Amino acid sequence: MARSSPVRALTVLFLLFFLGLAVTVFAFVDLQWTHVVLVKIPDAKSGKGVRAASVDPQQLQRLRQSILNVRVQCISGENTGTGFIVKPGFVATAAHIFGDRRLCSGPIRLVDYKGLEHIAEVAGVSDDDDLAVLSIPDVLLPALALADATRYEAANDVVRVVTIGYPLEQQGASARDSASVSGEGSLSRFIRDRNVFVTSGLNLNPGNSGGPIFIRDNWTVLGIARAKLPNTVGEGIGYVASVRAFESFFREKTGQELR
């Protein structure tokens, strides 16, 4: 019996070694799986984990120079949205941001990427088309490039779209002077009698109204964000006023050609 004691001791040590190794491997695998579940897999209900469209930092900085935070004081509080330079001294946005001008009679303030405020004047409004054009004294802010919208009215290929704007500022989705990039969506169809593109999956939120909708491939502006269906009706369905319709509206209200 005495001779077998060292053998038993070695056997116990051998088993303890492999048990410890197994526990270590299991803990490592469990940690990696937890990382995947908590970090890499998006939460479909909350939207956490949904990544914004990838944009080159230098290009994003260039685009942000032309995108403005639109703010107007109303009796019930401050209305906010997004606008963008379509021509030096002129800003495109959505009419519904301004609400009833009898109740929203405060000055229209536009905040640029440097945090500077510009007081804007209304150059034209179309409530039916939900379009507005504003004028500002600063003619140094660069205009965004506009797309040939007719090319996409009957597009057969998948067309990816993105918006940059000022949504949900109080919730931290954007900052007063820092526009945020949405997740990508795609064009679904064009409603010709309303000059509106319908998008699917584009992440439009309160504050995105009036902002530019970009063609992802070339970063030209296809249209102006108008609204989205409530998620209870249809999740991720958005409506975009065609830039072609805005061109006619701009000519009518200012007497100038947009391009």
MOQUITA-V398516 format. One record per residue. N is the residue number from 1. SS is DSSP state (A for helix, B for strand, O for the rest). PHI is phi in degrees with one decimal (NA if undefined). D_CENTER is the distance of its C-alpha to the mean C-alpha in Angstrom with 2 decimals. Layout:
n:N ss:SS phi:PHI d_center:D_CENTER
n:N ss:SS phi:PHI d_center:D_CENTER
This chain:
n:1 ss:O phi:NA d_center:77.87
n:2 ss:A phi:-65.7 d_center:77.63
n:3 ss:A phi:-69.2 d_center:76.82
n:4 ss:A phi:-83.5 d_center:73.85
n:5 ss:A phi:-61.0 d_center:72.15
n:6 ss:A phi:-60.1 d_center:70.56
n:7 ss:A phi:-64.5 d_center:69.31
n:8 ss:A phi:-63.9 d_center:67.75
n:9 ss:A phi:-63.9 d_center:66.18
n:10 ss:A phi:-64.0 d_center:64.64
n:11 ss:A phi:-62.5 d_center:63.39
n:12 ss:A phi:-63.2 d_center:61.73
n:13 ss:A phi:-61.6 d_center:60.13
n:14 ss:A phi:-60.9 d_center:58.93
n:15 ss:A phi:-64.7 d_center:57.35
n:16 ss:A phi:-64.1 d_center:55.73
n:17 ss:A phi:-61.8 d_center:54.25
n:18 ss:A phi:-69.2 d_center:52.64
n:19 ss:A phi:-65.3 d_center:51.46
n:20 ss:A phi:-63.5 d_center:49.74
n:21 ss:A phi:-62.9 d_center:48.14
n:22 ss:A phi:-64.6 d_center:46.87
n:23 ss:A phi:-63.3 d_center:45.36
n:24 ss:A phi:-62.8 d_center:43.57
n:25 ss:A phi:-62.2 d_center:42.11
n:26 ss:A phi:-61.7 d_center:41.00
n:27 ss:A phi:-64.1 d_center:39.31
n:28 ss:A phi:-64.4 d_center:37.42
n:29 ss:A phi:-62.7 d_center:36.24
n:30 ss:A phi:-63.1 d_center:35.27
n:31 ss:A phi:-64.4 d_center:33.24
n:32 ss:A phi:-64.3 d_center:31.35
n:33 ss:A phi:-65.4 d_center:30.68
n:34 ss:A phi:-61.1 d_center:29.49
n:35 ss:A phi:-61.6 d_center:27.04
n:36 ss:A phi:-63.0 d_center:25.68
n:37 ss:A phi:-65.4 d_center:25.47
n:38 ss:A phi:-84.3 d_center:23.90
n:39 ss:A phi:-110.9 d_center:21.54
n:40 ss:A phi:-90.1 d_center:20.86
n:41 ss:O phi:-95.0 d_center:20.69
n:42 ss:O phi:-64.9 d_center:17.53
n:43 ss:O phi:-89.6 d_center:18.32
n:44 ss:O phi:-63.3 d_center:17.52
n:45 ss:O phi:-79.7 d_center:18.08
n:46 ss:O phi:-86.8 d_center:16.25
n:47 ss:O phi:86.1 d_center:13.31
n:48 ss:O phi:-66.3 d_center:14.65
n:49 ss:O phi:93.9 d_center:14.98
n:50 ss:O phi:-77.5 d_center:11.90
n:51 ss:O phi:-88.6 d_center:10.86
n:52 ss:O phi:-68.8 d_center:7.75
n:53 ss:O phi:-60.5 d_center:8.66
n:54 ss:O phi:-75.8 d_center:11.65
n:55 ss:O phi:-133.3 d_center:11.97
n:56 ss:O phi:-57.7 d_center:15.36
n:57 ss:A phi:-54.7 d_center:15.55
n:58 ss:A phi:-67.4 d_center:17.62
n:59 ss:A phi:-67.7 d_center:15.44
n:60 ss:A phi:-61.6 d_center:12.35
n:61 ss:A phi:-62.2 d_center:14.84
n:62 ss:A phi:-65.8 d_center:16.06
n:63 ss:A phi:-65.2 d_center:12.85
n:64 ss:A phi:-62.2 d_center:12.17
n:65 ss:O phi:-62.7 d_center:15.71
n:66 ss:O phi:-105.5 d_center:14.88
n:67 ss:B phi:-111.0 d_center:11.89
n:68 ss:B phi:-118.7 d_center:13.36
n:69 ss:B phi:-85.5 d_center:13.10
n:70 ss:B phi:-96.9 d_center:15.15
n:71 ss:B phi:-138.9 d_center:17.68
n:72 ss:B phi:-141.6 d_center:20.77
n:73 ss:B phi:-86.1 d_center:23.47
n:74 ss:B phi:-119.3 d_center:24.78
n:75 ss:O phi:-61.0 d_center:27.77
n:76 ss:O phi:-84.3 d_center:25.78
n:77 ss:B phi:140.3 d_center:23.44
n:78 ss:B phi:-95.3 d_center:20.62
n:79 ss:B phi:-90.2 d_center:17.99
n:80 ss:B phi:-132.3 d_center:14.68
n:81 ss:B phi:-167.3 d_center:11.89
n:82 ss:B phi:-130.3 d_center:10.50
n:83 ss:B phi:-141.5 d_center:12.79
n:84 ss:B phi:-150.6 d_center:13.61
n:85 ss:B phi:-74.1 d_center:17.02
n:86 ss:B phi:-105.6 d_center:18.54
n:87 ss:B phi:-161.7 d_center:22.00
n:88 ss:O phi:-48.2 d_center:23.53
n:89 ss:O phi:92.1 d_center:24.01
n:90 ss:B phi:-130.3 d_center:21.81
n:91 ss:B phi:-125.4 d_center:18.32
n:92 ss:B phi:-92.8 d_center:16.61
n:93 ss:B phi:-161.3 d_center:14.88
n:94 ss:O phi:-101.6 d_center:15.44
n:95 ss:A phi:-66.4 d_center:18.93
n:96 ss:A phi:-69.0 d_center:18.42
n:97 ss:A phi:-59.6 d_center:16.91
n:98 ss:A phi:-86.3 d_center:20.52
n:99 ss:O phi:55.5 d_center:22.17
n:100 ss:O phi:-81.3 d_center:25.95
n:101 ss:O phi:-64.2 d_center:27.06
n:102 ss:O phi:-73.3 d_center:30.20
n:103 ss:O phi:-103.5 d_center:28.25
n:104 ss:O phi:-121.8 d_center:25.55
n:105 ss:O phi:-96.8 d_center:27.96
n:106 ss:O phi:-71.4 d_center:26.74
n:107 ss:O phi:-63.8 d_center:25.69
n:108 ss:B phi:-89.9 d_center:22.24
n:109 ss:B phi:-108.9 d_center:20.93
n:110 ss:B phi:-113.7 d_center:18.26
n:111 ss:B phi:-106.5 d_center:17.35
n:112 ss:O phi:-94.1 d_center:16.76
n:113 ss:O phi:-67.9 d_center:15.82
n:114 ss:O phi:-93.6 d_center:19.43
n:115 ss:O phi:86.3 d_center:19.38
n:116 ss:O phi:-81.7 d_center:21.71
n:117 ss:B phi:-97.5 d_center:21.90
n:118 ss:B phi:-125.2 d_center:22.69
n:119 ss:B phi:-84.8 d_center:24.44
n:120 ss:B phi:-106.5 d_center:23.48
n:121 ss:B phi:-112.2 d_center:25.72
n:122 ss:B phi:-79.1 d_center:24.90
n:123 ss:B phi:-92.9 d_center:26.11
n:124 ss:B phi:-179.6 d_center:25.43
n:125 ss:B phi:-139.8 d_center:23.93
n:126 ss:B phi:-128.9 d_center:23.95
n:127 ss:O phi:-67.1 d_center:23.47
n:128 ss:O phi:-62.8 d_center:24.29
n:129 ss:O phi:-95.9 d_center:21.52
n:130 ss:O phi:56.2 d_center:19.10
n:131 ss:B phi:-123.5 d_center:19.04
n:132 ss:B phi:-146.3 d_center:19.95
n:133 ss:B phi:-125.5 d_center:20.92
n:134 ss:B phi:-113.3 d_center:21.71
n:135 ss:B phi:-116.1 d_center:24.11
n:136 ss:O phi:-134.5 d_center:24.26
n:137 ss:O phi:-66.3 d_center:27.22
n:138 ss:O phi:-73.3 d_center:25.34
n:139 ss:O phi:-107.3 d_center:25.52
n:140 ss:O phi:-91.8 d_center:24.69
n:141 ss:O phi:-67.4 d_center:20.90
n:142 ss:O phi:-75.9 d_center:20.13
n:143 ss:O phi:-84.0 d_center:18.81
n:144 ss:O phi:-79.0 d_center:16.15
n:145 ss:O phi:-75.8 d_center:17.79
n:146 ss:B phi:-101.6 d_center:17.79
n:147 ss:O phi:-82.3 d_center:18.21
n:148 ss:O phi:-85.1 d_center:21.32
n:149 ss:A phi:-61.4 d_center:19.83
n:150 ss:A phi:-62.5 d_center:23.23
n:151 ss:A phi:-65.1 d_center:22.93
n:152 ss:A phi:-108.9 d_center:20.23
n:153 ss:O phi:-70.8 d_center:21.88
n:154 ss:O phi:-132.2 d_center:24.11
n:155 ss:O phi:-66.2 d_center:22.41
n:156 ss:O phi:-93.1 d_center:24.31
n:157 ss:O phi:-89.8 d_center:22.27
n:158 ss:O phi:-70.5 d_center:18.97
n:159 ss:O phi:-113.7 d_center:16.23
n:160 ss:B phi:-86.8 d_center:12.97
n:161 ss:B phi:-130.4 d_center:9.84
n:162 ss:B phi:-143.0 d_center:6.36
n:163 ss:B phi:-123.8 d_center:4.20
n:164 ss:B phi:-125.1 d_center:4.50
n:165 ss:B phi:-169.3 d_center:5.71
n:166 ss:O phi:-122.6 d_center:7.81
n:167 ss:O phi:-84.2 d_center:7.34
n:168 ss:O phi:43.4 d_center:10.44
n:169 ss:A phi:-61.0 d_center:12.14
n:170 ss:A phi:-66.5 d_center:15.39
n:171 ss:A phi:-88.6 d_center:14.24
n:172 ss:O phi:90.2 d_center:13.12
n:173 ss:O phi:-71.9 d_center:9.38
n:174 ss:O phi:-148.0 d_center:9.46
n:175 ss:B phi:-120.8 d_center:12.74
n:176 ss:O phi:-54.3 d_center:14.64
n:177 ss:O phi:-122.8 d_center:14.71
n:178 ss:B phi:-140.3 d_center:11.95
n:179 ss:O phi:-70.7 d_center:8.40
n:180 ss:B phi:-109.7 d_center:5.94
n:181 ss:B phi:-96.9 d_center:4.29
n:182 ss:O phi:-83.0 d_center:2.74
n:183 ss:O phi:-73.1 d_center:6.27
n:184 ss:O phi:-76.9 d_center:8.24
n:185 ss:B phi:-129.0 d_center:9.88
n:186 ss:B phi:-143.1 d_center:13.00
n:187 ss:B phi:-75.2 d_center:14.99
n:188 ss:B phi:-99.1 d_center:17.61
n:189 ss:B phi:-166.7 d_center:19.77
n:190 ss:B phi:-119.4 d_center:20.48
n:191 ss:B phi:-93.5 d_center:22.32
n:192 ss:A phi:-65.9 d_center:24.69
n:193 ss:A phi:-73.0 d_center:26.43
n:194 ss:A phi:-115.3 d_center:23.25
n:195 ss:O phi:53.8 d_center:21.48
n:196 ss:B phi:-128.8 d_center:18.35
n:197 ss:B phi:-90.6 d_center:16.40
n:198 ss:B phi:-104.4 d_center:15.67
n:199 ss:B phi:-112.8 d_center:12.90
n:200 ss:B phi:-125.4 d_center:13.28
n:201 ss:O phi:83.3 d_center:11.14
n:202 ss:O phi:-73.6 d_center:7.71
n:203 ss:O phi:-84.9 d_center:5.86
n:204 ss:O phi:-96.2 d_center:6.16
n:205 ss:O phi:-132.0 d_center:7.77
n:206 ss:O phi:-52.8 d_center:10.36
n:207 ss:O phi:107.9 d_center:9.49
n:208 ss:O phi:-77.4 d_center:6.76
n:209 ss:O phi:-54.5 d_center:10.10
n:210 ss:O phi:88.2 d_center:11.51
n:211 ss:O phi:-81.0 d_center:8.68
n:212 ss:B phi:-77.4 d_center:9.24
n:213 ss:B phi:-104.0 d_center:8.66
n:214 ss:B phi:-95.9 d_center:10.02
n:215 ss:B phi:-74.4 d_center:12.72
n:216 ss:O phi:-62.6 d_center:12.10
n:217 ss:O phi:-70.7 d_center:15.84
n:218 ss:O phi:-132.0 d_center:16.47
n:219 ss:O phi:57.8 d_center:13.40
n:220 ss:O phi:-99.9 d_center:14.92
n:221 ss:B phi:-86.6 d_center:13.39
n:222 ss:B phi:-84.4 d_center:14.25
n:223 ss:B phi:-174.8 d_center:13.52
n:224 ss:B phi:-120.9 d_center:12.09
n:225 ss:B phi:-63.5 d_center:9.90
n:226 ss:B phi:-108.5 d_center:12.76
n:227 ss:B phi:-164.5 d_center:12.67
n:228 ss:B phi:-135.6 d_center:12.60
n:229 ss:O phi:-69.0 d_center:15.76
n:230 ss:O phi:-58.4 d_center:16.72
n:231 ss:O phi:-59.7 d_center:16.66
n:232 ss:O phi:-70.1 d_center:20.44
n:233 ss:O phi:-96.2 d_center:20.67
n:234 ss:O phi:-162.9 d_center:18.29
n:235 ss:O phi:-74.0 d_center:15.53
n:236 ss:O phi:77.0 d_center:12.23
n:237 ss:B phi:-95.5 d_center:13.74
n:238 ss:B phi:-122.0 d_center:11.89
n:239 ss:B phi:-123.5 d_center:13.65
n:240 ss:B phi:-129.9 d_center:13.05
n:241 ss:B phi:-71.7 d_center:15.86
n:242 ss:B phi:-65.4 d_center:17.36
n:243 ss:A phi:-64.6 d_center:17.71
n:244 ss:A phi:-66.1 d_center:21.35
n:245 ss:A phi:-66.7 d_center:21.80
n:246 ss:A phi:-67.3 d_center:20.41
n:247 ss:A phi:-59.4 d_center:22.96
n:248 ss:A phi:-65.1 d_center:25.80
n:249 ss:A phi:-61.3 d_center:24.64
n:250 ss:A phi:-61.7 d_center:24.44
n:251 ss:A phi:-62.5 d_center:27.92
n:252 ss:A phi:-64.7 d_center:29.34
n:253 ss:A phi:-85.6 d_center:28.21
n:254 ss:A phi:-112.4 d_center:28.86
n:255 ss:O phi:75.1 d_center:31.49
n:256 ss:O phi:-118.0 d_center:29.71
n:257 ss:O phi:-86.0 d_center:28.28
n:258 ss:O phi:-78.2 d_center:24.65
n:259 ss:O phi:-155.3 d_center:25.60
